[in-house]
Amino acid sequence: MHPPYEDPLAHLEQARDEYETHRRTCRQCGADGAPCPVAKLLRRAYNNAARAARPTWTAATPQVTPASGPDGVAGG
């Protein structure tokens, strides 16, 4: 198990590197071109790291539409 990362992009880079290194060096992955179970697990770890590295959007940002003023009241 990997330690928690302060920087999600560093975790993403490490997960990608581990996946690519495995795919290059694994006999089973190289034999038929299909990923072995370990490669699938590493790919899942990479996908999770990519998901964690995405920026998060919050619903706290007020939405101002053309029909409403800055206080959210129509015509205001």
C-alpha positions in Angstrom: 0.0 0.0 0.0 1.3 3.4 -0.9 1.5 6.2 1.6 -1.0 9.1 1.2 0.3 11.7 -1.2 0.4 15.4 -0.5 0.4 16.1 -4.2 -2.2 14.2 -6.2 -0.3 14.9 -9.4 2.8 13.1 -8.0 0.6 10.1 -7.2 -0.9 10.2 -10.7 2.6 10.3 -12.2 3.8 7.4 -10.1 0.7 5.3 -10.8 1.1 5.9 -14.6 4.8 5.0 -14.4 4.1 1.8 -12.5 1.4 0.7 -15.0 3.6 1.5 -18.0 6.6 -0.2 -16.5 4.6 -3.3 -15.8 3.1 -3.5 -19.3 6.7 -3.2 -20.8 8.2 -5.9 -18.5 5.5 -8.4 -17.9 5.8 -11.7 -19.9 2.0 -12.3 -19.8 1.1 -8.8 -21.0 3.7 -9.0 -23.8 2.7 -12.5 -24.9 -0.7 -11.7 -26.2 -1.0 -7.9 -25.8 -3.9 -8.2 -23.4 -3.4 -6.8 -19.9 -2.9 -9.4 -17.2 -4.8 -9.1 -13.8 -1.9 -7.2 -12.2 -1.9 -4.7 -15.1 -5.7 -4.3 -14.7 -5.2 -3.6 -11.0 -2.5 -1.0 -11.7 -4.7 0.6 -14.4 -7.5 0.9 -11.8 -5.0 2.5 -9.4 -4.1 5.0 -12.1 -7.7 5.8 -12.9 -8.4 6.4 -9.2 -5.3 8.7 -9.0 -6.5 10.6 -12.1 -9.9 11.0 -10.5 -8.3 12.3 -7.3 -6.1 14.7 -9.2 -9.1 16.4 -11.0 -10.1 19.8 -9.7 -13.2 19.7 -7.6 -16.1 22.0 -8.3 -18.4 23.2 -5.6 -22.0 24.2 -5.7 -21.2 27.2 -3.5 -20.5 29.4 -6.5 -23.6 31.5 -7.1 -25.1 31.4 -10.6 -26.2 34.7 -12.0 -28.5 34.4 -15.0 -29.2 37.3 -17.4 -32.8 37.5 -16.0 -31.6 38.1 -12.4 -29.4 40.7 -10.9 -26.4 40.0 -8.7 -28.6 39.5 -5.6 -30.5 36.7 -7.4 -33.7 38.7 -7.7 -35.3 39.2 -11.1 -35.2 42.8 -12.4 -32.8 43.7 -9.7 
